[in-house]
Amino acid sequence: MKKLWIVFGILLLSIGCKKDGNNSGDDDTPVDLKTRTLVSNLSLPWELVYGPDNLIWFTEKSGKISRLNPANSQVTLLHTISEVSAQGEGGLLGMTLHPNFGASPYVYVFYGYGNPYKNKLVRLTYSNNSLTSPQTLLDNIPAASIHNGCRLLIDGDKLFVTTGDANDTSTPQNLNSVAGKVLRINLDGSIPADNPFPNSPVWSFGHRNPQGLALVGNKLFSSEHGPDTDDEINIIEKGRNYGWPTVRGKCDATNETAFCNQNNVAESIIQWTPTIAPSGMIYYNSNYIPQFKNSLLLGLLKGTKLMQLKLNDAQTAVAETKDLFVGDFGRIRAVCQSPEGKIYLCTSNGSGDKIVEIYK
């Protein structure tokens, strides 16, 4: 009988080991990270999108749209938008791809152009390594040499667009202006019937210069530049006011409290003073780098680092932060992720800019 129990115990142990092996993808043990530069000598890359073709699509502020093969570092120039005018912070900024790219090969881009200077949102059609047939979806978006936004994100059949206040603090609280807003439109450029304000693309307002968007479940997170205080992470809600220019960060000053109570202001979930210049970000939940699970990965310009924002279980607050690659690459503008879980970032140093891969 004693021998029988020993055999039974070994059998249970064997089954347990096999079960642990099958769940090895859920191992929370941190892994060591490595980096390698895929391409350098770029000119102010602004957006990174990991495409369904397993290539990294990226913009440069001067008007170039290119693809990078992360396997061999080959770069293919797809298109240069000749009417782009790169003035100060303006130029070719955000980009995203249609979620059903095989059937609808559309590329959405946002850029500054013209005199007087303004921004517009354009849809291009991809075919045979080129982009053609531009269709303007939104035009006459206020622009300036500072505070143009812009990040693009598609959720289902809706496109979100961030816009800055274009250096005019009267625009964010003005619902007749599309500046200082998060906009929401259909993928054909029309206005969704369930937007909070009739016949308006405005989804939320009271923004200064939001430059990052990430979807976490059904929550839309944004990063936003403050003035000399209170850079922010916000959860964007339908029809909400985010307070700028009266409110910076939390509603904790006397004038802010009164304004917040009267205007249904949504407070930031985290803010930074001194400022760090937050830009592009992603939500990471891959087993590939387990220590990053349930985190926002945020590129910092002034901070010259990648910051991990670990979320709480409810994904409503930042539980902890961690600085990564401090000073290794300079100003970080955008971040994207491969389906495997590798991370890519681009720098915004003004010369010799690069795209870097983070892997294990």
C-alpha positions as CSV (number, residue, x, y, z in Angstrom):
1,M,0.0,0.0,0.0
2,K,2.8,2.4,0.8
3,K,4.4,1.8,-2.6
4,L,1.0,2.5,-4.2
5,W,0.7,5.9,-2.5
6,I,4.2,6.8,-3.6
7,V,3.4,6.0,-7.2
8,F,0.2,8.0,-6.9
9,G,2.1,11.0,-5.6
10,I,4.6,10.9,-8.4
11,L,1.7,10.7,-10.9
12,L,0.1,13.8,-9.4
13,L,3.4,15.7,-9.4
14,S,3.9,14.7,-13.1
15,I,0.4,16.0,-14.0
16,G,1.0,19.2,-12.1
17,C,4.3,19.8,-14.0
18,K,2.6,19.3,-17.3
19,K,-0.1,21.8,-16.4
20,D,2.5,24.4,-15.4
21,G,4.3,23.8,-18.7
22,N,1.1,24.5,-20.7
23,N,0.6,27.7,-18.8
24,S,4.1,28.9,-19.2
25,G,2.9,31.9,-21.3
26,D,1.3,33.3,-18.1
27,D,4.6,33.3,-16.2
28,D,5.0,36.7,-14.5
29,T,8.8,36.4,-14.1
30,P,10.5,39.5,-15.5
31,V,12.7,39.0,-18.5
32,D,15.9,40.9,-19.5
33,L,15.4,43.3,-22.3
34,K,17.7,44.1,-25.2
35,T,17.6,46.9,-27.8
36,R,18.8,47.3,-31.3
37,T,18.6,50.2,-33.8
38,L,16.7,49.2,-36.9
39,V,17.2,52.4,-38.9
40,S,18.9,55.7,-38.2
41,N,19.4,59.1,-39.9
42,L,15.7,59.8,-40.1
43,S,14.2,63.3,-39.9
44,L,11.8,63.7,-37.0
45,P,9.7,60.6,-37.4
46,W,6.3,61.1,-35.7
47,E,4.2,58.0,-36.0
48,L,4.7,54.3,-35.8
49,V,2.1,51.7,-36.8
50,Y,2.8,48.0,-36.9
51,G,0.9,46.9,-40.0
52,P,-0.9,43.7,-40.9
53,D,1.9,43.1,-43.4
54,N,4.3,42.7,-40.5
55,L,6.0,45.9,-41.5
56,I,6.4,49.1,-39.5
57,W,4.6,52.1,-41.2
58,F,6.0,55.5,-40.1
59,T,5.7,59.1,-40.9
60,E,8.3,61.9,-40.9
61,K,7.2,65.4,-40.1
62,S,8.4,66.7,-43.5
63,G,5.7,64.7,-45.3
64,K,7.2,61.2,-45.9
65,I,5.3,58.0,-45.3
66,S,7.5,54.9,-45.3
67,R,7.6,51.2,-44.3
68,L,10.3,49.5,-42.4
69,N,10.9,45.7,-42.4
70,P,12.0,44.9,-38.9
71,A,13.6,41.6,-40.1
72,N,16.2,43.2,-42.3
73,S,15.9,47.0,-41.6
74,Q,14.9,47.7,-45.2
75,V,13.0,51.0,-45.6
76,T,10.6,51.6,-48.5
77,L,9.4,55.1,-49.2
78,L,5.7,54.9,-50.2
79,H,4.7,58.5,-50.6
80,T,5.7,62.1,-49.9
81,I,2.8,64.5,-49.4
82,S,4.0,67.6,-51.2
83,E,1.6,70.0,-49.6
84,V,2.7,69.3,-46.1
85,S,4.1,72.4,-44.4
86,A,6.4,71.6,-41.4
87,Q,6.1,74.8,-39.3
88,G,7.5,74.5,-35.8
89,E,5.7,71.5,-34.2
90,G,3.4,71.2,-37.2
91,G,3.8,69.0,-40.3
92,L,2.9,65.4,-41.0
93,L,1.9,63.9,-37.6
94,G,-0.5,61.1,-36.8
95,M,-1.3,58.1,-39.0
96,T,-3.3,54.9,-38.7
97,L,-4.5,52.1,-41.0
98,H,-8.0,50.8,-41.6
99,P,-8.6,47.8,-39.4
100,N,-9.7,45.6,-42.4
101,F,-6.8,46.7,-44.4
102,G,-6.9,43.8,-46.9
103,A,-10.3,44.7,-48.1
104,S,-10.1,48.4,-47.4
105,P,-6.5,49.5,-47.9
106,Y,-6.9,53.0,-46.4
107,V,-4.3,55.0,-44.6
108,Y,-5.4,57.9,-42.5
109,V,-3.0,60.9,-41.9
110,F,-3.2,64.3,-40.3
111,Y,-1.0,67.2,-41.3
112,G,-0.5,70.9,-41.5
113,Y,-0.5,72.8,-44.8
114,G,-1.3,76.1,-46.6
115,N,-1.2,79.8,-46.0
116,P,-2.9,80.6,-43.7
117,Y,-1.7,77.6,-41.9
118,K,-4.2,74.8,-41.0
119,N,-4.5,71.1,-40.4
120,K,-6.5,68.4,-42.1
121,L,-7.3,64.7,-41.9
122,V,-6.8,62.8,-45.2
123,R,-7.5,59.2,-46.3
124,L,-5.1,57.7,-48.8
125,T,-5.4,54.4,-50.7
126,Y,-2.6,51.9,-50.7
127,S,-1.7,49.8,-53.8
128,N,1.5,48.4,-55.1
129,N,3.9,50.2,-52.7
130,S,2.3,53.6,-53.3
131,L,-0.4,55.8,-51.8
132,T,-2.9,57.6,-54.0
133,S,-6.4,59.0,-54.2
134,P,-6.3,61.5,-51.3
135,Q,-9.7,62.2,-49.8
136,T,-10.1,65.0,-47.3
137,L,-12.2,63.9,-44.3
138,L,-11.8,66.9,-42.1
139,D,-10.4,70.3,-43.1
140,N,-9.8,73.8,-41.7
141,I,-8.6,72.4,-38.3
142,P,-6.8,75.3,-36.6
143,A,-3.0,75.0,-36.7
144,A,0.0,76.9,-35.4
145,S,3.7,76.4,-34.9
146,I,2.8,74.8,-31.5
147,H,0.0,72.6,-30.1
148,N,-1.3,70.7,-33.1
149,G,-1.8,67.3,-31.5
150,C,-2.2,64.8,-33.2
151,R,-2.7,61.1,-32.6
152,L,-5.2,58.9,-34.5
153,L,-6.8,55.7,-33.2
154,I,-9.5,53.5,-34.7
155,D,-11.9,51.6,-32.4
156,G,-14.3,49.4,-34.4
157,D,-15.8,51.6,-37.2
158,K,-14.9,54.9,-35.5
159,L,-11.8,57.1,-35.8
160,F,-10.6,59.2,-32.9
161,V,-8.4,62.3,-33.6
162,T,-6.7,64.5,-31.0
163,T,-6.2,68.2,-31.8
164,G,-4.3,70.8,-29.9
165,D,-5.4,74.3,-29.0
166,A,-3.2,75.8,-31.8
167,N,-1.7,78.3,-29.3
168,D,-5.2,79.8,-28.8
169,T,-6.6,79.2,-25.3
170,S,-10.1,80.3,-26.3
171,T,-10.6,77.3,-28.6
172,P,-10.7,74.3,-26.1
173,Q,-13.9,75.5,-24.4
174,N,-15.5,76.6,-27.6
175,L,-17.7,73.8,-29.0
176,N,-17.9,75.5,-32.4
177,S,-14.1,75.0,-32.8
178,V,-12.5,71.6,-33.4
179,A,-9.2,72.7,-31.8
180,G,-8.3,71.5,-28.3
181,K,-10.5,68.4,-28.7
182,V,-10.7,64.7,-29.1
183,L,-12.8,64.2,-32.2
184,R,-14.8,61.1,-33.3
185,I,-15.9,60.4,-36.8
186,N,-16.9,57.5,-39.0
187,L,-14.3,55.9,-41.2
188,D,-15.8,57.7,-44.2
189,G,-15.5,61.1,-42.5
190,S,-19.2,61.5,-41.6
191,I,-20.4,62.4,-38.1
192,P,-21.7,59.5,-36.0
193,A,-25.3,59.8,-34.9
194,D,-24.4,59.0,-31.3
195,N,-21.7,61.7,-30.8
196,P,-22.5,63.9,-27.8
197,F,-23.0,67.2,-29.7
198,P,-25.4,67.1,-32.7
199,N,-23.7,67.3,-36.2
200,S,-20.3,67.8,-34.5
201,P,-17.2,65.6,-34.5
202,V,-16.4,66.7,-31.0
203,W,-16.2,63.8,-28.5
204,S,-14.5,65.6,-25.6
205,F,-13.2,69.1,-25.1
206,G,-11.0,71.3,-22.9
207,H,-7.7,69.9,-24.1
208,R,-4.4,71.7,-24.5
209,N,-2.2,69.4,-26.6
210,P,-3.0,65.7,-26.5
211,Q,-0.4,63.6,-28.3
212,G,-1.1,60.0,-27.3
213,L,-4.0,57.6,-27.5
214,A,-4.4,54.1,-26.3
215,L,-7.4,51.8,-26.0
216,V,-7.6,49.7,-22.8
217,G,-10.7,47.4,-23.0
218,N,-13.5,49.9,-23.6
219,K,-11.6,52.8,-22.1
220,L,-9.8,55.5,-24.2
221,F,-6.6,56.9,-22.5
222,S,-4.8,60.0,-23.7
223,S,-1.5,61.7,-22.8
224,E,-1.5,65.5,-22.8
225,H,1.1,68.2,-22.5
226,G,0.5,70.8,-19.8
227,P,2.0,74.3,-19.7
228,D,4.8,74.6,-17.1
229,T,3.0,72.2,-14.8
230,D,0.7,69.2,-14.9
231,D,1.4,67.0,-17.9
232,E,-1.5,64.5,-17.8
233,I,-2.9,61.1,-18.5
234,N,-6.7,61.2,-18.9
235,I,-9.4,58.6,-19.5
236,I,-11.5,60.2,-22.3
237,E,-15.3,60.0,-21.8
238,K,-18.1,61.0,-24.1
239,G,-19.0,64.7,-23.9
240,R,-16.7,65.5,-20.9
241,N,-14.8,68.7,-20.3
242,Y,-11.1,68.3,-19.4
243,G,-10.8,71.8,-18.1
244,W,-8.1,73.6,-20.1
245,P,-7.3,76.5,-19.9
246,T,-8.7,76.9,-16.4
247,V,-7.8,73.5,-14.9
248,R,-4.4,72.0,-14.8
249,G,-4.3,68.4,-13.6
250,K,-6.5,67.9,-10.6
251,C,-9.3,70.2,-9.5
252,D,-7.3,71.3,-6.5
253,A,-7.0,75.1,-6.7
254,T,-9.9,77.4,-5.6
255,N,-10.7,78.7,-9.1
256,E,-10.4,75.1,-10.5
257,T,-12.8,73.6,-8.0
258,A,-15.5,76.1,-8.8
259,F,-15.0,75.6,-12.5
260,C,-14.9,71.8,-12.2
261,N,-18.2,71.7,-10.2
262,Q,-20.0,73.9,-12.7
263,N,-18.7,72.2,-15.9
264,N,-18.6,68.5,-15.2
265,V,-14.8,68.4,-15.6
266,A,-13.0,65.1,-15.7
267,E,-9.8,65.1,-13.7
268,S,-6.6,63.5,-14.9
269,I,-5.7,60.1,-13.4
270,I,-2.0,61.1,-13.0
271,Q,-0.1,64.3,-13.6
272,W,3.5,65.5,-13.5
273,T,5.2,68.6,-12.2
274,P,7.9,69.3,-13.3
275,T,6.7,68.4,-16.8
276,I,7.9,65.4,-18.8
277,A,6.4,66.1,-22.2
278,P,4.4,62.9,-22.8
279,S,3.8,61.9,-26.4
280,G,2.8,58.6,-28.0
281,M,1.8,55.5,-26.0
282,I,0.4,52.0,-26.3
283,Y,-1.4,49.6,-24.0
284,Y,0.8,46.5,-23.4
285,N,-0.7,43.2,-22.2
286,S,1.5,40.6,-24.0
287,N,3.1,37.6,-22.3
288,Y,6.3,38.3,-24.3
289,I,7.5,40.8,-21.7
290,P,5.5,39.8,-18.6
291,Q,6.7,42.7,-16.4
292,F,4.9,45.1,-18.8
293,K,1.5,43.4,-18.7
294,N,-1.5,45.7,-18.0
295,S,0.6,48.8,-18.5
296,L,0.7,51.9,-20.6
297,L,4.1,52.4,-22.2
298,L,4.6,56.2,-22.7
299,G,7.2,57.9,-24.8
300,L,8.7,61.1,-23.2
301,L,10.3,64.0,-25.0
302,K,11.5,66.2,-22.2
303,G,12.0,63.1,-20.0
304,T,14.0,61.3,-22.7
305,K,12.9,57.9,-21.6
306,L,10.1,55.3,-21.9
307,M,7.8,55.2,-18.9
308,Q,5.8,52.2,-17.8
309,L,2.5,53.1,-16.1
310,K,1.2,49.9,-14.4
311,L,-2.6,50.0,-14.2
312,N,-4.7,48.8,-11.3
313,D,-6.9,45.7,-11.9
314,A,-9.9,47.9,-12.7
315,Q,-7.8,49.8,-15.3
316,T,-9.0,53.1,-13.8
317,A,-5.8,54.3,-12.2
318,V,-2.1,54.1,-12.3
319,A,-0.8,51.8,-9.6
320,E,2.9,52.5,-10.1
321,T,5.4,53.9,-12.6
322,K,8.8,52.9,-13.7
323,D,11.4,54.7,-15.9
324,L,13.1,52.7,-18.7
325,F,16.0,53.4,-21.0
326,V,16.6,56.8,-19.3
327,G,18.7,59.0,-21.6
328,D,19.6,56.0,-23.9
329,F,17.9,57.3,-27.0
330,G,17.0,61.0,-26.3
331,R,13.5,62.3,-27.0
332,I,10.9,59.5,-27.6
333,R,8.0,60.4,-29.9
334,A,6.0,57.3,-30.6
335,V,5.7,53.6,-29.6
336,C,4.2,50.6,-31.3
337,Q,4.0,46.8,-30.7
338,S,4.2,43.7,-32.9
339,P,1.7,40.9,-32.5
340,E,4.5,38.8,-30.9
341,G,5.0,41.5,-28.3
342,K,8.2,43.2,-29.4
343,I,8.2,47.0,-28.8
344,Y,9.3,49.7,-31.2
345,L,10.0,53.4,-30.5
346,C,11.1,56.3,-32.6
347,T,13.2,59.3,-31.5
348,S,12.6,63.0,-32.1
349,N,16.0,64.6,-31.6
350,G,16.1,66.6,-34.8
351,S,19.0,64.9,-36.4
352,G,20.1,61.3,-36.7
353,D,16.7,60.1,-35.5
354,K,16.1,56.3,-35.3
355,I,13.6,53.5,-34.8
356,V,14.6,51.1,-32.1
357,E,13.4,47.5,-31.3
358,I,13.0,46.3,-27.7
359,Y,13.1,42.5,-27.5
360,K,14.1,39.7,-25.1
